[in-house]
Amino acid sequence: MAKNSLRDKLEGDELDLGMLRMTEVPVKEIAALPRATKIDLSSNELTSLPSNFAQSLGHVTRLELGSNKIKELPQNFYKLQNLRHLDLYNNQLTDLPLTFCQLPSLKWLDLKGNPLNETLKKVAGDCLNRKECEAAARNVIAHLKNLQAQIEMEKEEKMKQEREKEEALTKEEDAKLAKKRAERKAAKEKKKAEERAAQEAQKAQLNGSANTDKHYNAIPKPAAPPTKKTKVNQSRGTGGGWSLLAKVNMMLFVFLLTALGTGLYVYTDGDLTPAGITNALPHIAENSGLLAEFVVEVFQPENLKQTAQTVGTAVSETSSHLWSSLQEYTGDLSIYTEPVVDILTEGWLWLRKHALYVYDWITKNVDWDSVVEAIGSAALFMYEQFLVACEELSKNQALMSVLSAIRTQTAVVMDYLALLAGIAWEYISHVILYIQEEGPGILEAAREQAAGALHTVKQSVQDLVK
């Protein structure tokens, strides 16, 4: 419908669009006539109101929608903040949205001729005269407010019960874990005492026999693995080259050896002789124990819970700030987000509940002491075999000559690396200082630019709608 044809139907502040057999409301054309505060859309064939109806016509004070086929009102109908008189006579409404109670100016309401639910029908009354219609507006808004409050209370009660149930489950799990942790700690202390005694005995034995020629004779020399040409050929690709999987495994193996060798070099201060390695062994074992205890402490339920609460609080505060900033430009979005939040909350509670079950199963069924013992045994075996390899390599005069030459250059290389580290740290310090001094101003400028851009977009959209 053209704007000019609507203007012809405007008399003063009244716009008469009744009995035109309209199936859709010309919202944009009506919004272009801000003088029209009283709109008559009765006796048409409307089945619903568009989503932008209330948002675009917030200036309307009187609205006639009687004798249509409207089945429901939009959730944002409450944005008609100036609406005082509403006629919904003879439609197909069975209920009203809860947000209908947020119409602060509504003084007159007619809901006759609608298949309302029994409760709402009784509250609305008959509206046979002005007094009854005014009472209908008051009673319906009060009823919907009470219903909304009741739903909120039920929702809060349900969430409270869920929290209490979750807290009870958490306390029960914490008690079980504390008991098991105490038992595990006692067993660990006992085992540590035994291991320290064994290490001292082994250290004394190794130091006592370090200078003998038959120090490693008790350790059987590992037999060379049998070579099978067929097996080797299977690990190679076409054309006799290595397959991709073989190359990846070889790279991982080289990386592991490099990491182990670097760590061993640091712990022994460059002394890779059997005596130097033996002297560094207690220090390695002590640091490994500290690392294991640190990992165990990090994964304790109370520490995980505290970390999760800290991260959750930070994320919640940041999200709330961003959400408030967004709604300054878009208006209230709670109507659309509340259902999504409810679904996500239920999903989070379900995920957290089952995650606790999985964690409890792991702590109850996995014998971590046996795992640690197996790793220690494997490490000890590798260490013994490494000593055998060191003894064999020490007999190679050419290799020993190369290592001696390398040691003479170690000091120069370390000095060069220290110089590079100092230069890098100097640049990093400058960058950190720059961020500390200039960061807040840059962030504030970016925020102002973003706010200006959003305001420009909003103004452009409003101009386009007008």
C-alpha distance (Angstrom), angle and dihedral (degrees) to the residues before:
residue distance angle dihedral
M1 . . .
A2 3.79 . .
K3 3.77 122.0 .
N4 3.79 93.0 -124.8
S5 3.81 92.1 54.8
L6 3.82 89.6 52.9
R7 3.79 90.5 49.6
D8 3.81 88.6 56.8
K9 3.81 89.0 59.2
L10 3.81 93.2 51.0
E11 3.78 116.1 102.3
G12 3.77 112.5 178.4
D13 3.79 104.9 -50.5
E14 3.84 94.9 -22.9
L15 3.81 122.0 97.5
D16 3.83 112.6 -167.7
L17 3.83 112.5 -158.1
G18 3.79 96.9 150.7
M19 3.82 125.9 133.6
L20 3.82 94.4 16.0
R21 3.83 95.4 121.7
M22 3.79 90.4 -122.6
T23 3.81 118.4 172.7
E24 3.82 95.2 -172.4
V25 3.79 132.8 38.3
P26 3.85 113.7 -119.7
V27 3.80 92.8 -134.4
K28 3.81 98.2 167.9
E29 3.81 93.3 49.9
I30 3.82 92.3 47.9
A31 3.81 92.1 46.6
A32 3.82 88.0 54.7
L33 3.83 87.8 64.8
P34 3.83 102.5 63.1
R35 3.82 90.3 170.7
A36 3.83 89.3 68.5
T37 3.81 102.9 91.0
K38 3.83 95.5 151.0
I39 3.80 113.1 59.4
D40 3.79 127.0 -177.5
L41 3.83 114.4 -159.7
S42 3.81 96.3 155.3
S43 3.81 126.6 135.5
N44 3.80 95.8 27.4
E45 3.82 132.4 116.6
L46 3.78 99.6 -103.1
T47 3.83 115.3 150.7
S48 3.80 97.1 177.5
L49 3.79 143.7 -1.5
P50 3.82 120.2 -113.0
S51 3.80 118.7 -108.7
N52 3.84 92.1 -113.0
F53 3.83 93.2 51.5
A54 3.81 98.2 97.1
Q55 3.78 94.9 33.3
S56 3.81 92.6 54.7
L57 3.81 98.5 38.8
G58 3.78 101.6 47.1
H59 3.83 90.5 132.5
V60 3.84 94.1 64.7
T61 3.82 115.9 114.1
R62 3.83 100.6 176.5
L63 3.82 125.4 37.3
E64 3.80 126.1 -178.6
L65 3.83 113.0 -164.8
G66 3.80 99.9 151.9
S67 3.82 124.4 139.8
N68 3.80 97.2 24.5
K69 3.82 132.1 114.8
I70 3.80 99.7 -110.5
K71 3.80 111.3 155.5
E72 3.79 99.7 -177.2
L73 3.79 141.8 2.0
P74 3.83 121.3 -122.9
Q75 3.80 117.7 -99.5
N76 3.82 91.4 -117.8
F77 3.83 93.2 55.5
Y78 3.81 87.1 114.4
K79 3.83 89.4 74.7
L80 3.82 87.9 82.1
Q81 3.79 86.1 92.9
N82 3.84 94.5 164.6
L83 3.80 96.2 48.3
R84 3.83 111.6 126.2
H85 3.82 103.8 159.6
L86 3.85 122.8 43.0
D87 3.81 124.8 176.1
L88 3.83 115.1 -169.4
Y89 3.80 95.9 158.5
N90 3.82 118.5 157.0
N91 3.81 102.1 5.8
Q92 3.83 132.1 125.3
L93 3.80 100.1 -101.3
T94 3.80 117.9 144.4
D95 3.79 97.0 173.4
L96 3.79 143.6 0.2
P97 3.81 127.0 -124.6
L98 3.81 114.8 -101.0
T99 3.81 89.3 -121.4
F100 3.82 87.6 66.2
C101 3.82 86.2 85.9
Q102 3.82 88.7 68.2
L103 3.83 92.9 74.0
P104 3.83 98.4 111.2
S105 3.82 97.6 -177.5
L106 3.82 100.6 45.2
K107 3.83 110.7 124.8
W108 3.82 103.8 154.0
L109 3.83 128.8 46.0
D110 3.80 134.0 170.5
L111 3.83 118.7 -170.0
K112 3.82 99.9 159.1
G113 3.80 118.4 137.8
N114 3.82 95.8 29.6
P115 3.84 124.2 119.5
L116 3.82 90.7 -120.4
N117 3.79 122.3 174.0
E118 3.78 112.4 -96.4
T119 3.80 96.1 -105.1
L120 3.80 95.4 49.5
K121 3.81 91.4 42.5
K122 3.80 90.9 54.5
V123 3.82 92.0 47.0
A124 3.82 94.5 48.0
G125 3.81 95.7 49.5
D126 3.80 125.1 -166.3
C127 3.84 103.0 -59.8
L128 3.79 93.8 -147.6
N129 3.79 94.1 152.4
R130 3.78 140.5 15.4
K131 3.80 94.0 -89.1
E132 3.81 93.2 52.7
C133 3.81 92.4 46.3
E134 3.81 91.1 51.4
A135 3.80 89.3 48.6
A136 3.82 89.3 49.6
A137 3.82 90.5 56.8
R138 3.81 92.1 50.0
N139 3.80 95.7 43.1
V140 3.82 96.0 45.6
I141 3.81 93.1 49.3
A142 3.83 91.3 46.3
H143 3.83 90.7 47.6
L144 3.79 93.2 50.4
K145 3.81 91.6 46.5
N146 3.80 90.4 52.9
L147 3.79 90.8 46.1
Q148 3.80 91.2 49.9
A149 3.80 91.4 48.7
Q150 3.81 90.4 48.5
I151 3.80 91.7 50.8
E152 3.79 90.5 48.6
M153 3.80 90.9 49.6
E154 3.79 91.6 49.4
K155 3.77 90.0 47.9
E156 3.81 91.9 49.5
E157 3.80 91.1 45.9
K158 3.78 90.6 51.1
M159 3.79 91.8 49.0
K160 3.82 89.7 46.4
Q161 3.80 90.9 53.2
E162 3.79 90.2 48.2
R163 3.81 90.5 50.7
E164 3.80 92.8 47.4
K165 3.78 90.7 48.3
E166 3.79 90.7 48.1
E167 3.82 92.4 47.0
A168 3.81 91.1 49.6
L169 3.79 90.2 49.9
T170 3.80 90.6 47.0
K171 3.81 92.2 50.0
E172 3.77 91.0 49.4
E173 3.79 91.2 49.0
D174 3.81 91.0 46.2
A175 3.79 91.0 52.5
K176 3.80 91.8 50.3
L177 3.79 92.1 46.0
A178 3.82 92.0 47.4
K179 3.79 90.9 52.5
K180 3.77 92.6 47.0
R181 3.80 91.3 44.2
A182 3.82 90.9 53.3
E183 3.80 90.9 50.6
R184 3.79 91.2 46.7
K185 3.80 91.4 48.0
A186 3.81 92.1 52.1
A187 3.79 91.2 48.9
K188 3.80 90.4 46.2
E189 3.79 93.0 52.1
K190 3.77 90.2 50.8
K191 3.79 91.4 48.2
K192 3.82 92.0 47.0
A193 3.79 90.3 54.6
E194 3.79 90.3 51.3
E195 3.82 91.9 46.5
R196 3.82 92.4 49.7
A197 3.77 90.6 51.5
A198 3.82 90.4 48.7
Q199 3.82 91.8 47.7
E200 3.79 92.1 50.4
A201 3.77 90.1 50.1
Q202 3.80 91.8 47.9
K203 3.82 91.8 46.3
A204 3.80 91.4 51.5
Q205 3.79 90.4 48.2
L206 3.82 93.2 49.0
N207 3.82 93.9 45.9
G208 3.80 90.9 48.5
S209 3.78 93.7 54.4
A210 3.82 101.8 32.8
N211 3.83 94.3 106.4
T212 3.80 97.5 46.5
D213 3.77 121.7 102.0
K214 3.79 92.9 -132.3
H215 3.81 97.1 51.8
Y216 3.78 94.5 123.9
N217 3.76 100.1 32.0
A218 3.81 91.0 101.6
I219 3.78 89.2 61.5
P220 3.77 109.7 77.6
K221 3.74 113.9 -127.1
P222 3.75 109.3 -115.8
A223 3.74 112.9 -109.2
A224 3.75 117.5 -117.4
P225 3.77 110.1 -102.7
P226 3.78 113.7 -109.5
T227 3.76 112.1 -103.3
K228 3.74 117.3 -134.4
K229 3.71 117.7 -172.4
T230 3.76 91.9 -154.1
K231 3.82 92.3 56.5
V232 3.80 92.5 48.3
N233 3.76 91.5 49.0
Q234 3.80 90.4 51.9
S235 3.82 90.8 57.5
R236 3.79 91.6 54.0
G237 3.75 128.9 79.2
T238 3.75 129.0 -130.8
G239 3.76 116.9 -55.2
G240 3.83 93.1 32.3
G241 3.84 95.6 -76.9
W242 3.80 128.2 128.6
S243 3.80 117.0 -87.7
L244 3.81 121.0 -118.9
L245 3.80 92.1 -107.3
A246 3.81 91.7 50.8
K247 3.83 90.7 50.4
V248 3.82 92.1 49.6
N249 3.81 91.7 48.8
M250 3.79 91.1 48.1
M251 3.83 91.3 50.4
L252 3.81 91.3 49.4
F253 3.80 90.6 48.4
V254 3.83 92.0 50.0
F255 3.81 90.6 47.0
L256 3.81 90.9 50.6
L257 3.80 92.4 49.1
T258 3.83 90.4 48.1
A259 3.80 92.5 50.7
L260 3.80 92.4 47.1
G261 3.79 91.9 46.6
T262 3.83 92.5 49.3
G263 3.79 91.8 49.4
L264 3.78 91.4 47.2
Y265 3.81 90.9 48.9
V266 3.82 91.0 52.9
Y267 3.81 94.1 47.5
T268 3.80 93.5 47.8
D269 3.83 94.8 42.9
G270 3.77 89.0 -125.2
D271 3.82 95.2 -50.4
L272 3.82 101.9 123.9
T273 3.79 94.5 169.0
P274 3.82 117.3 119.4
A275 3.80 89.9 -106.3
G276 3.83 92.0 51.7
I277 3.79 91.8 48.6
T278 3.81 91.5 47.4
N279 3.81 91.2 51.1
A280 3.83 90.9 50.3
L281 3.82 94.2 48.1
P282 3.86 96.9 86.9
H283 3.82 90.1 50.2
I284 3.81 91.0 50.0
A285 3.81 91.7 48.2
E286 3.81 91.9 48.2
N287 3.82 93.7 50.6
S288 3.80 91.0 45.4
G289 3.81 89.3 53.5
L290 3.80 91.2 49.3
L291 3.80 90.6 49.7
A292 3.81 91.4 49.6
E293 3.82 91.5 49.2
F294 3.79 90.6 48.3
V295 3.82 91.8 52.0
V296 3.81 91.1 47.7
E297 3.82 90.6 48.9
V298 3.80 92.2 49.9
F299 3.80 91.8 53.8
Q300 3.79 95.0 49.2
P301 3.84 110.9 123.5
E302 3.81 95.2 -119.1
N303 3.82 92.4 50.4
L304 3.79 92.7 46.7
K305 3.80 89.6 47.6
Q306 3.81 92.7 49.7
T307 3.81 91.9 47.9
A308 3.80 91.3 48.5
Q309 3.82 91.1 49.5
T310 3.80 92.2 49.9
V311 3.80 93.3 48.5
G312 3.81 91.4 43.0
T313 3.82 92.0 51.9
A314 3.80 92.3 49.8
V315 3.81 92.5 47.8
S316 3.82 91.4 46.1
E317 3.81 93.7 50.7
T318 3.81 92.6 46.6
S319 3.82 92.4 47.0
S320 3.81 91.4 48.2
H321 3.81 91.6 51.8
L322 3.80 92.7 48.3
W323 3.81 91.1 45.6
S324 3.82 92.3 51.8
S325 3.81 90.9 48.8
L326 3.80 91.1 50.2
Q327 3.81 93.7 49.9
E328 3.80 90.4 55.0
Y329 3.80 86.5 72.5
T330 3.83 102.9 29.5
G331 3.81 102.8 36.6
D332 3.80 126.6 -132.0
L333 3.83 110.5 -13.2
S334 3.81 97.4 172.1
I335 3.81 91.4 105.2
Y336 3.78 90.4 65.5
T337 3.79 99.4 34.3
E338 3.81 102.1 46.8
P339 3.86 94.6 74.1
V340 3.81 90.1 47.9
V341 3.82 91.7 48.2
D342 3.81 90.8 50.3
I343 3.80 91.8 51.9
L344 3.81 93.1 46.0
T345 3.82 91.0 47.5
E346 3.79 91.9 53.1
G347 3.81 90.1 47.0
W348 3.80 91.8 49.7
L349 3.81 92.3 49.8
W350 3.80 90.4 49.8
L351 3.82 92.3 48.0
R352 3.81 92.8 47.2
K353 3.81 92.3 48.4
H354 3.80 93.8 51.7
A355 3.81 92.1 41.9
L356 3.81 87.9 58.1
Y357 3.79 89.6 50.5
V358 3.83 90.9 51.9
Y359 3.82 92.3 46.7
D360 3.80 90.8 49.1
W361 3.81 91.4 49.9
I362 3.81 91.2 50.6
T363 3.82 93.4 49.6
K364 3.81 91.8 47.1
N365 3.81 100.8 43.2
V366 3.82 105.1 32.9
D367 3.81 114.6 80.9
W368 3.79 99.3 -148.6
D369 3.79 92.6 179.1
S370 3.80 89.6 61.5
V371 3.81 90.3 47.2
V372 3.81 91.4 51.9
E373 3.81 91.0 45.7
A374 3.82 91.1 51.5
I375 3.80 91.5 49.4
G376 3.81 90.5 48.7
S377 3.79 91.9 49.6
A378 3.81 91.3 49.4
A379 3.80 91.3 48.2
L380 3.82 91.1 49.8
F381 3.81 91.3 50.2
M382 3.82 90.9 49.7
Y383 3.81 89.5 48.6
E384 3.80 92.1 52.7
Q385 3.78 91.3 48.1
F386 3.79 89.4 48.1
L387 3.78 89.8 55.7
V388 3.80 89.0 52.2
A389 3.81 89.7 51.8
C390 3.82 91.2 48.0
E391 3.80 90.5 52.9
E392 3.78 92.2 50.4
L393 3.82 92.7 46.1
S394 3.82 92.2 48.1
K395 3.80 88.2 64.7
N396 3.82 90.6 61.3
Q397 3.81 105.3 93.2
A398 3.80 95.0 -168.5
L399 3.81 92.3 54.7
M400 3.80 91.9 46.8
S401 3.82 89.7 52.6
V402 3.84 90.9 52.4
L403 3.84 91.6 49.1
S404 3.80 90.8 49.9
A405 3.79 90.5 52.5
I406 3.81 90.8 48.5
R407 3.83 92.6 51.1
T408 3.79 90.7 57.8
Q409 3.82 89.6 59.8
T410 3.82 95.9 44.6
A411 3.81 95.4 89.2
V412 3.82 92.2 50.8
V413 3.82 91.6 49.4
M414 3.82 92.9 47.6
D415 3.82 91.3 49.6
Y416 3.79 90.2 50.6
L417 3.81 91.5 49.3
A418 3.80 90.9 48.3
L419 3.83 89.5 51.9
L420 3.81 91.0 50.9
A421 3.82 91.0 47.5
G422 3.82 90.4 51.5
I423 3.80 92.2 50.9
A424 3.80 91.6 47.1
W425 3.80 92.0 49.0
E426 3.81 90.5 50.0
Y427 3.81 91.1 54.7
I428 3.81 91.0 45.0
S429 3.81 90.0 51.6
H430 3.81 90.4 52.6
V431 3.81 90.7 50.0
I432 3.82 92.7 48.6
L433 3.81 91.4 48.5
Y434 3.81 90.9 49.1
I435 3.81 92.0 50.3
Q436 3.80 91.4 48.7
E437 3.81 92.6 50.5
E438 3.80 101.8 36.7
G439 3.83 102.6 25.1
P440 3.84 98.8 85.0
G441 3.80 92.5 48.5
I442 3.80 92.5 48.4
L443 3.81 91.7 49.2
E444 3.82 91.7 48.2
A445 3.81 91.4 49.6
A446 3.81 90.6 48.6
R447 3.79 90.3 49.7
E448 3.82 91.7 50.6
Q449 3.80 91.0 48.4
A450 3.82 91.3 49.6
A451 3.82 91.8 47.9
G452 3.80 90.9 49.2
A453 3.80 91.5 49.2
L454 3.81 92.1 49.6
H455 3.81 91.0 48.4
T456 3.82 90.7 50.3
V457 3.82 91.5 49.9
K458 3.80 91.4 47.6
Q459 3.82 91.7 49.5
S460 3.82 90.8 48.2
V461 3.81 91.4 51.4
Q462 3.82 91.3 48.5
D463 3.81 91.5 49.1
L464 3.81 89.8 48.8
V465 3.83 91.6 51.5
K466 3.79 91.3 49.1
